[in-house]
Amino acid sequence: MSKSSADVAGAPELQRRMGVPDAVVIGLGSMIGAGIFAALAPAAGAAGSGLLAALAIAAVVAYCNATSSARLAARYPASGGTYVYGRERLGDFWGYLAGWGFVVGKTASCAAMALTVGSYVWPGQAHAVAVAAVVTLTAVNYTGIQKTAWLTRAIVAVVLAVLAAVVTACLTGDTAEAARLEWGADATWSGVLQAAGLLFFAFAGYARIATLGEEVRDPARTIPRAIPLALGITLVVYAAVAAAVLAVLGPNRLADAAAPLAEAAIAGGAPWLEPLVRVGAAVAALGSLLALILGVSRTTLAMARDHHLPHALAAVHPRFKVPHRAELTVGAVVAVLAATADVRGAIGFSSFGVLAYYAIANAAAFTLAPDEGRPPRIVPVLGLAGCLLLAFTLPAASVASGAAVLALGATAYAARRAITARRGA
């Protein structure tokens, strides 16, 4: 087996502390987050009454990606996720491109999640609250993975309770049947696929389990169990919430909703739930932000070990056993973006980068031999095709910006290789 980033001579290693429950919680904290509060409205705008079909398509692609990622993570249990898998199975360039797409796309997602916190907690000072949230959660991550897992567990519990209350209110209210009769939006295949790409933004958190492979106990057993468990729980929750919100609002009203779940609670006859939903949305965004910073910093660590990013970022704290320089750098960049950026458009941009990341993961999984834990061939084939299809049916602006960022990364890679070759000549 090829050496992982952590096996390179002299490279500091992280500490294996997480079991299956903690890994599942990290995945849930990444997926059952602000995505369910933010992605339903734009997805409904694209798919209309085909929203649930879009959710199903996103779920199938996510399942294929999760299966491929789990098999690869068990084979290569090092920080970096598909950055490592692509490098080991397809070559250095493809690993680099996956890591580049993940770091850039997810850094934008971090800023979007931070701004979501600010818009719910204090709309008039959203940017200031966003920066404060980034600083606070970067500090939590800095002090060790165990504290992160405990905080994520509390966040997931709160969000699940709020979502359960919303679903109950929607399905037991008197307006559900009336809203159903109002559904009149036409669903097209292009709209459903675009909505599936947008909804994929909310499913992508299972990558966090794989990127933490170097901090998981018995990764060959833990990761293949944790990823499907986290994804399965998330699918059940999302399907229940989407069906309930559609039942009371219908697709047209849902598409225009600024705060879909809060409006659904009111329409379902439970206006007292609105402030709780807003608190739940803020807490959910915090959970997503916490896990996002965690995952981006680990991929940054892996790329820094291989000198694709400044090697100083590969340092591991002697006491807390975390990539402290990578975490501080990621936190600083996200804080700047949160202070200056706009949350609109970040979902599509992030989805394009993450879909490219998983396309490479599926291609890497296809090369596994049977004795290496290869999944059934149809899984990576369907996952690769699904990722490419959803990526290029996203809104045109998201495709253009995402493709430009990947091209920039490829150009930087080529320039670095050329410089290295000249020095060696």
C-alpha positions as CSV (number, residue, x, y, z in Angstrom):
1,M,0.0,0.0,0.0
2,S,1.3,3.5,-0.8
3,K,2.2,5.7,2.0
4,S,-0.3,8.3,3.2
5,S,0.6,11.9,4.0
6,A,0.9,10.9,7.7
7,D,3.4,8.2,6.9
8,V,6.0,10.5,5.3
9,A,9.2,10.5,7.3
10,G,9.2,13.2,10.0
11,A,5.5,14.1,9.4
12,P,3.7,14.6,12.8
13,E,0.6,12.4,13.3
14,L,-2.7,13.2,14.8
15,Q,-4.1,11.2,17.7
16,R,-6.8,8.5,17.2
17,R,-9.6,9.3,19.7
18,M,-13.0,8.9,17.9
19,G,-15.1,5.8,17.8
20,V,-18.3,5.1,15.8
21,P,-20.7,7.3,17.9
22,D,-18.4,10.4,17.7
23,A,-17.8,9.9,14.0
24,V,-21.6,9.6,13.3
25,V,-22.2,12.7,15.4
26,I,-19.6,14.7,13.4
27,G,-21.3,13.6,10.2
28,L,-24.7,14.5,11.5
29,G,-23.5,17.9,12.6
30,S,-22.2,18.5,9.1
31,M,-25.3,17.3,7.3
32,I,-28.2,18.1,9.6
33,G,-27.3,21.8,9.7
34,A,-28.2,25.0,8.1
35,G,-28.7,23.3,4.7
36,I,-32.2,22.1,5.6
37,F,-33.1,25.6,6.7
38,A,-31.6,27.3,3.7
39,A,-31.6,25.0,0.7
40,L,-35.3,24.1,0.5
41,A,-36.5,27.4,-0.9
42,P,-34.0,27.7,-3.9
43,A,-34.5,24.0,-4.6
44,A,-38.3,24.4,-4.7
45,G,-37.8,27.4,-7.0
46,A,-36.0,25.2,-9.4
47,A,-38.0,21.9,-9.1
48,G,-41.4,23.2,-8.2
49,S,-43.6,20.2,-7.2
50,G,-40.7,17.9,-8.2
51,L,-38.8,18.8,-5.0
52,L,-39.1,15.4,-3.4
53,A,-37.9,13.8,-6.6
54,A,-34.9,16.1,-6.5
55,L,-34.3,15.1,-2.9
56,A,-34.3,11.4,-4.0
57,I,-31.8,12.0,-6.8
58,A,-29.5,13.9,-4.5
59,A,-29.8,11.1,-2.0
60,V,-28.9,8.4,-4.5
61,V,-25.8,10.3,-5.6
62,A,-24.9,11.0,-2.0
63,Y,-25.2,7.2,-1.2
64,C,-22.9,6.3,-4.0
65,N,-20.4,9.0,-2.9
66,A,-20.7,7.9,0.7
67,T,-20.1,4.2,-0.2
68,S,-17.0,5.0,-2.3
69,S,-15.7,7.4,0.3
70,A,-16.1,4.8,3.1
71,R,-14.2,2.1,1.2
72,L,-11.4,4.5,0.3
73,A,-11.2,5.9,3.8
74,A,-10.9,2.4,5.3
75,R,-8.0,1.8,2.9
76,Y,-6.3,5.1,3.4
77,P,-7.1,6.3,7.0
78,A,-5.3,9.6,6.8
79,S,-6.3,13.3,7.0
80,G,-7.3,14.8,3.7
81,G,-10.1,12.6,2.3
82,T,-10.3,12.5,-1.5
83,Y,-7.1,14.6,-1.7
84,V,-5.3,11.4,-0.4
85,Y,-7.5,8.9,-2.4
86,G,-7.1,10.7,-5.7
87,R,-3.3,11.0,-5.3
88,E,-2.9,7.4,-4.3
89,R,-5.2,5.9,-6.9
90,L,-5.3,8.3,-9.9
91,G,-2.1,10.4,-9.6
92,D,-0.8,13.5,-7.9
93,F,-2.7,15.9,-10.1
94,W,-6.2,14.5,-9.4
95,G,-5.6,14.4,-5.7
96,Y,-4.4,18.0,-5.8
97,L,-7.5,19.0,-7.8
98,A,-9.8,17.3,-5.3
99,G,-8.1,19.0,-2.4
100,W,-8.1,22.4,-4.1
101,G,-11.8,22.1,-4.9
102,F,-12.7,21.1,-1.4
103,V,-10.7,23.7,0.4
104,V,-11.9,26.6,-1.8
105,G,-15.5,25.5,-2.0
106,K,-15.8,24.6,1.6
107,T,-14.2,27.9,2.7
108,A,-17.0,29.7,0.9
109,S,-19.4,27.4,2.7
110,C,-17.9,28.3,6.0
111,A,-18.5,32.0,5.3
112,A,-22.1,31.2,4.2
113,M,-22.8,29.3,7.4
114,A,-21.3,32.0,9.6
115,L,-23.5,34.6,7.8
116,T,-26.6,32.4,8.3
117,V,-25.8,32.5,12.1
118,G,-25.6,36.3,11.9
119,S,-28.8,36.7,9.9
120,Y,-30.8,34.7,12.5
121,V,-29.2,35.9,15.7
122,W,-28.9,39.6,14.9
123,P,-30.0,40.6,11.3
124,G,-28.8,44.2,11.6
125,Q,-25.3,43.0,12.6
126,A,-25.0,39.8,10.6
127,H,-21.4,40.3,9.6
128,A,-20.2,41.1,13.1
129,V,-22.0,38.1,14.5
130,A,-20.6,35.9,11.7
131,V,-17.0,36.9,12.5
132,A,-17.6,36.3,16.2
133,A,-18.9,32.8,15.5
134,V,-15.9,31.9,13.3
135,V,-13.5,33.1,16.0
136,T,-15.3,31.2,18.7
137,L,-15.5,27.9,16.8
138,T,-12.0,28.1,15.6
139,A,-11.0,28.3,19.3
140,V,-13.1,25.2,20.1
141,N,-11.5,23.2,17.3
142,Y,-8.0,24.4,18.4
143,T,-8.4,22.8,21.8
144,G,-9.0,19.2,20.5
145,I,-11.3,16.9,18.6
146,Q,-13.0,15.5,21.7
147,K,-14.4,18.9,22.7
148,T,-15.6,19.4,19.1
149,A,-17.4,16.0,19.2
150,W,-19.2,16.9,22.5
151,L,-20.3,20.3,21.3
152,T,-21.5,18.8,18.0
153,R,-23.5,16.2,19.9
154,A,-25.3,19.0,21.8
155,I,-26.0,21.0,18.6
156,V,-27.4,17.9,16.8
157,A,-29.8,17.2,19.7
158,V,-31.2,20.8,19.6
159,V,-31.6,20.8,15.8
160,L,-33.3,17.4,15.7
161,A,-35.7,18.5,18.4
162,V,-36.6,21.7,16.5
163,L,-37.1,19.8,13.2
164,A,-39.3,17.2,14.9
165,A,-41.5,20.0,16.3
166,V,-41.8,21.6,12.9
167,V,-42.7,18.3,11.2
168,T,-45.3,17.5,13.9
169,A,-46.9,21.0,13.6
170,C,-47.1,20.8,9.8
171,L,-48.5,17.3,9.6
172,T,-51.1,17.8,12.3
173,G,-52.2,21.4,11.3
174,D,-55.5,22.2,9.6
175,T,-53.9,23.8,6.5
176,A,-52.0,20.8,5.1
177,E,-54.7,19.6,2.8
178,A,-55.4,23.1,1.5
179,A,-51.8,23.7,0.6
180,R,-51.6,20.4,-1.2
181,L,-54.5,21.5,-3.4
182,E,-52.5,24.6,-4.3
183,W,-49.6,22.8,-5.9
184,G,-49.5,23.9,-9.5
185,A,-45.8,24.4,-10.3
186,D,-44.6,22.4,-13.3
187,A,-41.6,20.2,-12.7
188,T,-39.1,19.7,-15.5
189,W,-36.2,17.4,-15.6
190,S,-33.7,20.2,-15.9
191,G,-35.3,21.9,-12.9
192,V,-35.4,18.7,-10.8
193,L,-31.7,18.1,-11.6
194,Q,-30.7,21.7,-10.7
195,A,-32.6,21.3,-7.4
196,A,-30.9,18.0,-6.7
197,G,-27.5,19.8,-7.2
198,L,-28.6,22.5,-4.8
199,L,-29.9,20.0,-2.2
200,F,-26.6,18.1,-2.5
201,F,-25.0,21.0,-0.6
202,A,-26.9,19.8,2.5
203,F,-25.8,16.2,2.2
204,A,-22.1,16.7,1.7
205,G,-21.1,16.5,5.4
206,Y,-20.3,12.8,5.4
207,A,-16.9,13.9,3.8
208,R,-16.0,15.2,7.3
209,I,-15.8,11.7,8.6
210,A,-13.4,10.7,5.9
211,T,-11.2,13.8,6.2
212,L,-10.8,12.9,9.9
213,G,-9.6,9.4,9.1
214,E,-6.3,10.0,11.0
215,E,-8.2,10.7,14.2
216,V,-10.5,7.7,14.2
217,R,-9.9,4.5,16.1
218,D,-9.9,1.3,14.1
219,P,-10.7,3.2,10.8
220,A,-11.2,0.1,8.7
221,R,-14.2,-0.7,10.9
222,T,-15.3,2.7,12.2
223,I,-15.5,4.7,8.9
224,P,-17.5,2.2,6.8
225,R,-20.0,2.0,9.7
226,A,-20.2,5.7,10.5
227,I,-20.7,7.1,7.0
228,P,-23.8,5.1,6.0
229,L,-25.3,5.5,9.5
230,A,-24.9,9.3,9.4
231,L,-26.2,9.5,5.8
232,G,-29.2,7.2,6.5
233,I,-30.3,9.3,9.5
234,T,-30.0,12.5,7.6
235,L,-32.0,11.1,4.6
236,V,-34.9,10.2,6.9
237,V,-34.8,13.6,8.6
238,Y,-34.6,15.6,5.3
239,A,-37.4,13.6,3.7
240,A,-39.7,14.1,6.6
241,V,-39.0,17.9,6.8
242,A,-39.4,18.4,3.0
243,A,-42.6,16.5,2.9
244,A,-44.0,18.4,5.9
245,V,-43.1,21.8,4.6
246,L,-44.5,21.1,1.2
247,A,-47.7,19.9,2.8
248,V,-48.4,23.3,4.4
249,L,-46.8,25.7,2.0
250,G,-46.9,24.1,-1.4
251,P,-44.0,24.5,-3.9
252,N,-44.8,28.1,-5.0
253,R,-45.0,29.6,-1.6
254,L,-42.0,27.5,-0.4
255,A,-39.9,28.9,-3.3
256,D,-40.6,32.5,-2.2
257,A,-40.1,31.9,1.5
258,A,-37.3,33.8,3.2
259,A,-37.4,31.5,6.2
260,P,-39.2,28.3,5.0
261,L,-39.4,26.4,8.2
262,A,-40.4,29.3,10.3
263,E,-43.2,30.1,7.8
264,A,-44.2,26.5,7.7
265,A,-44.6,26.5,11.5
266,I,-46.9,29.5,11.3
267,A,-48.9,28.0,8.4
268,G,-49.2,24.8,10.3
269,G,-51.0,26.6,13.2
270,A,-48.0,26.8,15.6
271,P,-46.8,30.4,15.5
272,W,-45.2,29.9,18.9
273,L,-42.6,27.7,17.1
274,E,-41.3,30.5,15.0
275,P,-38.7,31.9,17.5
276,L,-37.6,28.3,18.3
277,V,-37.1,27.6,14.6
278,R,-35.0,30.7,14.3
279,V,-32.8,29.6,17.3
280,G,-32.6,26.1,15.8
281,A,-31.5,27.5,12.4
282,A,-28.7,29.6,14.1
283,V,-27.6,26.5,16.2
284,A,-27.7,24.4,13.0
285,A,-25.5,26.8,11.2
286,L,-23.1,26.8,14.1
287,G,-22.9,23.0,13.9
288,S,-22.2,23.1,10.2
289,L,-19.6,25.8,10.6
290,L,-17.9,23.9,13.4
291,A,-17.6,20.7,11.2
292,L,-16.7,22.7,8.1
293,I,-13.7,24.4,9.7
294,L,-12.7,21.0,11.0
295,G,-12.7,19.4,7.6
296,V,-11.1,22.2,5.7
297,S,-8.2,22.5,8.2
298,R,-7.5,18.7,7.9
299,T,-7.4,18.8,4.1
300,T,-5.2,21.9,4.3
301,L,-2.9,19.9,6.7
302,A,-2.6,17.0,4.1
303,M,-1.9,19.4,1.2
304,A,0.7,21.3,3.3
305,R,2.5,18.0,4.1
306,D,2.9,17.4,0.4
307,H,4.0,21.1,-0.2
308,H,1.0,21.9,-2.3
309,L,0.3,24.6,0.3
310,P,2.9,26.2,2.6
311,H,4.6,23.5,4.6
312,A,4.3,25.5,7.8
313,L,0.6,24.7,7.9
314,A,1.5,21.0,8.5
315,A,2.4,21.6,12.1
316,V,0.5,19.6,14.8
317,H,0.1,21.1,18.3
318,P,2.2,19.1,20.8
319,R,-0.5,19.2,23.5
320,F,-3.9,19.3,21.7
321,K,-2.8,17.1,18.7
322,V,-4.6,19.2,16.2
323,P,-3.3,21.0,13.0
324,H,-3.3,24.3,14.8
325,R,-1.7,26.5,12.2
326,A,-4.0,25.2,9.5
327,E,-7.0,25.8,11.8
328,L,-5.9,29.4,12.6
329,T,-5.3,30.1,8.9
330,V,-8.6,28.7,7.8
331,G,-10.4,30.6,10.6
332,A,-8.7,33.8,9.6
333,V,-9.6,33.5,5.9
334,V,-13.2,32.6,6.7
335,A,-13.5,35.5,9.2
336,V,-12.4,37.9,6.4
337,L,-15.0,36.4,4.0
338,A,-17.7,36.5,6.6
339,A,-17.0,40.2,7.2
340,T,-17.2,41.1,3.5
341,A,-19.2,38.4,1.5
342,D,-22.8,37.9,0.7
343,V,-24.5,34.5,1.6
344,R,-26.4,34.3,-1.8
345,G,-24.7,32.3,-4.4
346,A,-22.5,30.4,-2.0
347,I,-24.6,27.3,-2.1
348,G,-24.3,26.8,-5.8
349,F,-20.5,27.6,-5.8
350,S,-19.9,25.2,-3.0
351,S,-22.0,22.4,-4.6
352,F,-19.9,22.6,-7.8
353,G,-16.6,22.3,-5.9
354,V,-17.9,19.4,-3.8
355,L,-19.4,17.5,-6.7
356,A,-16.1,17.7,-8.5
357,Y,-14.4,16.4,-5.3
358,Y,-16.7,13.4,-5.1
359,A,-16.4,12.7,-8.9
360,I,-12.7,12.2,-8.2
361,A,-13.6,10.0,-5.2
362,N,-15.8,7.8,-7.3
363,A,-13.2,7.5,-10.0
364,A,-10.6,6.5,-7.3
365,A,-13.0,3.9,-5.8
366,F,-13.5,2.3,-9.3
367,T,-9.8,1.4,-9.3
368,L,-9.9,-0.6,-6.0
369,A,-9.3,-4.3,-6.4
370,P,-11.7,-6.8,-4.8
371,D,-9.2,-7.6,-2.0
372,E,-9.0,-3.8,-1.3
373,G,-12.7,-3.6,-0.4
374,R,-13.9,-2.4,-3.8
375,P,-17.7,-1.5,-3.8
376,P,-19.9,-3.0,-6.5
377,R,-18.8,-1.5,-9.8
378,I,-22.2,0.2,-10.4
379,V,-21.7,2.3,-7.2
380,P,-18.7,4.4,-8.4
381,V,-20.0,4.5,-12.0
382,L,-23.4,5.9,-10.9
383,G,-21.7,8.2,-8.4
384,L,-19.3,9.7,-11.0
385,A,-22.0,10.1,-13.6
386,G,-24.4,11.7,-11.0
387,C,-21.8,14.1,-9.8
388,L,-20.9,15.4,-13.2
389,L,-24.6,15.6,-14.3
390,L,-25.6,17.6,-11.2
391,A,-22.5,19.8,-11.3
392,F,-23.3,21.0,-14.8
393,T,-27.0,21.5,-14.3
394,L,-26.4,24.0,-11.4
395,P,-27.1,27.7,-12.1
396,A,-24.9,29.0,-14.9
397,A,-23.1,31.5,-12.5
398,S,-22.2,28.6,-10.2
399,V,-20.9,26.5,-13.0
400,A,-18.8,29.4,-14.4
401,S,-17.3,30.4,-11.1
402,G,-16.7,26.8,-10.0
403,A,-15.0,25.9,-13.3
404,A,-12.9,29.0,-13.1
405,V,-11.6,28.2,-9.6
406,L,-10.7,24.6,-10.7
407,A,-8.9,26.0,-13.7
408,L,-7.0,28.4,-11.5
409,G,-6.0,25.5,-9.2
410,A,-4.8,23.4,-12.2
411,T,-2.8,26.4,-13.5
412,A,-1.1,26.8,-10.1
413,Y,-0.3,23.1,-10.0
414,A,1.3,23.2,-13.5
415,A,3.3,26.3,-12.6
416,R,4.6,24.6,-9.5
417,R,5.6,21.5,-11.4
418,A,7.4,23.6,-14.0
419,I,9.4,25.5,-11.4
420,T,10.3,22.2,-9.6
421,A,11.4,20.7,-12.9
422,R,13.7,23.7,-13.7
423,R,15.3,23.5,-10.3
424,G,15.9,19.8,-10.8
425,A,17.4,20.2,-14.3
